[in-house]
């Protein structure tokens, strides 16, 4: 097992996950869609536990989008109830493992019991330093960007850093906004679905047909292996190896 000491861990990484496929996973097995969401919660536990071993110190999970309110009311109620149960049941394990839980998104439409569970989980895990897990709940990246724009509408000079600091400033405690290094989407779809659009400007994208309830530590390891194979240039050009550079110079002259 990989040691979690600072000497053996790679640099800190922000991974974001669109946890897709719960309903289809259940339907393929003749189960109610609610069973798929419950199985998806078990996958969250496994991935949160495995993530620090890959140098992941920030994990953002897309649990419920603002557009998900358009789903059947029974499914919405069940999903929000599962999230409330998760926050309550995972509070003690998160404290033990050094996991800090934060919620991003709007809380205005959430029921009072869920809002209390959020506040309790955030307060109880505040001291966690192993990994921060952000759960996107009633979240829309476009709405977040629009709200930040409105707050800065009369500012004379707006820098990228200043704009970033304004993101996630409504509906929850203001958070530091970190770029996403790797975005994983399960379930076979290949789109961002209004998730962390600003933060994913230079993210590496990893799409897998594996449904979220089946996504486990081995799948996370495969995604991280692929991530580390990629060259991240951020708009620049990687310097050529010495031998290739010498050949190019010869032909230029």
For each residue, the residues with C-beta under 8 A, 3 or more apart:
1: 53
2: 8 9 53
3: 7 8 9
4: 8 9 52 53 130
5: 8 9
6: 9
7: 3
8: 2 3 4 5
9: 2 3 4 5 6 52 55
10: 13 54 55
11: 55
12: 55 56 57 58
13: 10 54 55 56 57 58 181 182 227
14: 56 57 58 59 60 178 179 180 181 182 199
15: 51 56 58 59 60 180 181 182 183 184
16: 59 60 61 62 180 182 183 184 195 196 199 200 203
17: 47 59 60 61 62 183 184 185 186
18: 62 183 184 185 186 187 192 193 195
19: 22 40 43 44 61 62 63 186 212 215
20: 185 186 187 188 189 211 212
21: 24 25 36 186 187 188 210 211 212 213
22: 19 25 26 33 36 37 39 40 211 212 213
23: 26 27 33 36 37 75
24: 21 27 28 36 187 211
25: 21 22 28 29 36 39 40 211 212 213 214
26: 22 23 29 31 32 33 34 35 36 37 39
27: 23 24 30 31 33 36
28: 24 25
29: 25 26 35
30: 27
31: 26 27 35 36
32: 26 35 36
33: 22 23 26 27 36 37 75
34: 26 37 38 75 78 82
35: 26 29 31 32 38 39
36: 21 22 23 24 25 26 27 31 32 33 39 40 211 213
37: 22 23 26 33 34 40 41 78 79 82
38: 34 35 41 42 82
39: 22 25 26 35 36 42 43 213
40: 19 22 25 36 37 43 44 212 213
41: 37 38 44 45 82 85 86
42: 38 39 45 46 213
43: 19 39 40 46 47 212 213 214 215 216
44: 19 40 41 47 48 61 86
45: 41 42 48 49 90
46: 42 43 49 50 216 217
47: 17 43 44 50 51 59 215 216 217 220
48: 44 45 51 59 99 131 133
49: 45 46 97 217
50: 46 47 53 54 216 217 220 221
51: 15 47 48 54 56 59 131 220
52: 4 9 55 56 57 130 131
53: 1 2 4 50
54: 10 13 50 51 220 221 224
55: 9 10 11 12 13 52
56: 12 13 14 15 51 52 59 131 224
57: 12 13 14 52 130 131 132
58: 12 13 14 15 131 132 134 178
59: 14 15 16 17 47 48 51 56 131 132 133 134
60: 14 15 16 17 104 133 134 135 136 180 196
61: 16 17 19 44 133 134 135 136
62: 16 17 18 19 65 136 139 193 195
63: 19 83 135 136 137
64: 68 79 80 83 105 136 137 138 139
65: 62 68 136 138 139 140 193 194 195
66: 69 105 106 138 139 140 143 194
67: 70 140 194
68: 64 65 71 76 79
69: 66 76 109 138
70: 67
71: 68 75 76 79
72: 75 76
73: 76 77
74: 77 78
75: 23 33 34 71 72 78 79
76: 68 69 71 72 73 79 80
77: 73 74 80 81
78: 34 37 74 75 81 82
79: 37 64 68 71 75 76 82 83
80: 64 76 77 83 84 110 111 114
81: 77 78 84 85
82: 34 37 38 41 78 79 85 86
83: 63 64 79 80 86 87 114 135 137
84: 80 81 87 88 113 114 117
85: 41 81 82 88 89
86: 41 44 82 83 89 90
87: 83 84 90 91 101 114 117 118 120 121
88: 84 85 91 117 120 121
89: 85 86 93
90: 45 86 87 93 94 99 101 121
91: 87 88 94 95 101 120 121 124 125
92: 95 96
93: 89 90 96 97 99
94: 90 91 97 98 99 100 101 121 124 125 128 133
95: 91 92 98 99 124 125 127 128
96: 92 93
97: 49 93 94 128 130
98: 94 95 128 129 130 131
99: 48 90 93 94 95 125 128 130 131 132 133
100: 94 125 126 127 128 129 131 132 133
101: 87 90 91 94 121 122 125 128 132 133 134 135
102: 122 132 133 134 135 172 173 175
103: 107 118 121 122 134 135 136 137 172
104: 60 134 135 136 137 139 168 172 175
105: 64 66 136 137 138 139 140 171 172
106: 66 109 110 138 139 143 170 171
107: 103 110 115 118 137 138 171 172
108: 138 171
109: 69 106 138
110: 80 106 107 114 115 118 137 138
111: 80 114 115
112: 115 116
113: 84 116 117
114: 80 83 84 87 110 111 117 118
115: 107 110 111 112 118 119
116: 112 113 119 120
117: 84 87 88 113 114 120 121
118: 87 103 107 110 114 115 121 122 137
119: 115 116 122 123
120: 87 88 91 116 117 123 124
121: 87 88 90 91 94 101 103 117 118 124 125
122: 101 102 103 118 119 125 126 173
123: 119 120 126
124: 91 94 95 120 121
125: 91 94 95 99 100 101 121 122 128
126: 100 122 123
127: 95 100
128: 94 95 97 98 99 100 101 125 131 132
129: 98 100
130: 4 52 57 97 98 99
131: 48 51 52 56 57 58 59 98 99 100 128
132: 57 58 59 99 100 101 102 128
133: 48 59 60 61 94 99 100 101 102
134: 58 59 60 61 101 102 103 104 175
135: 60 61 63 83 101 102 103 104
136: 60 61 62 63 64 65 103 104 105 139 195 196
137: 63 64 83 103 104 105 107 110 118
138: 64 65 66 69 105 106 107 108 109 110
139: 62 64 65 66 104 105 106 136 144 195
140: 65 66 67 105 143 144 194
141: 144 145 194 195 196 197 198
142: 145 146 194 197
143: 66 106 140 146 147
144: 139 140 141 147 148 167 168 170 198
145: 141 142 148 149 167 197 198
146: 142 143 149 150
147: 143 144 150 151 169 170
148: 144 145 151 152 163 166 167 169
149: 145 146 152 153
150: 146 147 153
151: 147 148 166 169
152: 148 149 155 158 162 163 166
153: 149 150
154:
155: 152 158 162
156:
157:
158: 152 155 162 163
159: 162 163
160: 163 164
161: 164 165
162: 152 155 158 159 165 166
163: 148 152 158 159 160 166 167 198
164: 160 161 167 177 198
165: 161 162 169 174 176 177
166: 148 151 152 162 163 169
167: 144 145 148 163 164 175 177 198
168: 104 144 172 174 175 177
169: 147 148 151 165 166 174
170: 106 144 147
171: 105 106 107 108
172: 102 103 104 105 107 168 175
173: 102 122
174: 165 168 169
175: 102 104 134 167 168 172
176: 165
177: 164 165 167 168 198 199
178: 14 58 199
179: 14 199 200 201 202 203
180: 14 15 16 60 183 196 199 200 203
181: 13 14 15 203 204 227
182: 13 14 15 16 203 204 206 223 224 227
183: 15 16 17 18 180 192 195 196 200 203 204 205 206
184: 15 16 17 18 206 207 208 220 223
185: 17 18 20 189 190 191 205 206 207 208
186: 17 18 19 20 21 208 210 211 212 215
187: 18 20 21 24 209 210 211 212
188: 20 21 207 208 209
189: 20 185 193 207
190: 185 207
191: 185
192: 18 183 195 196 197 200
193: 18 62 65 189
194: 65 66 67 140 141 142 197
195: 16 18 62 65 136 139 141 183 192 200
196: 16 60 136 141 180 183 192 199 200 203
197: 141 142 145 192 194 200
198: 141 144 145 163 164 167 177 201
199: 14 16 177 178 179 180 196 203
200: 16 179 180 183 192 195 196 197 203
201: 179 198
202: 179 232 234 235
203: 16 179 180 181 182 183 196 199 200
204: 181 182 183 227 230 232
205: 183 185
206: 182 183 184 185 223 226 227
207: 184 185 188 189 190
208: 184 185 186 188 215 219 223
209: 187 188
210: 21 186 187 214 215 219
211: 20 21 22 24 25 36 186 187 214 215
212: 19 20 21 22 25 40 43 186 187 215
213: 21 22 25 36 39 40 42 43
214: 25 43 210 211 219
215: 19 43 47 186 208 210 211 212 219 220
216: 43 46 47 50 219 220
217: 46 47 49 50 220 221
218: 221 222
219: 208 210 214 215 216 222 223
220: 47 50 51 54 184 215 216 217 223 224
221: 50 54 217 218 224 225
222: 218 219 225 226
223: 182 184 206 208 219 220 226 227
224: 54 56 182 220 221 227 228
225: 221 222 228 229
226: 206 222 223 229 230
227: 13 181 182 204 206 223 224 230
228: 224 225
229: 225 226
230: 204 226 227
231: 238
232: 202 204
233: 236 237 238
234: 202
235: 202
236: 233
237: 233
238: 231 233
239: 245
240: 244 245 248
241: 244 245
242: 245 246
243: 246 247
244: 240 241 247 248
245: 239 240 241 242 248 249
246: 242 243 249 250
247: 243 244 250 251
248: 240 244 245 251 252
249: 245 246 252 253
250: 246 247 253
251: 247 248
252: 248 249
253: 249 250
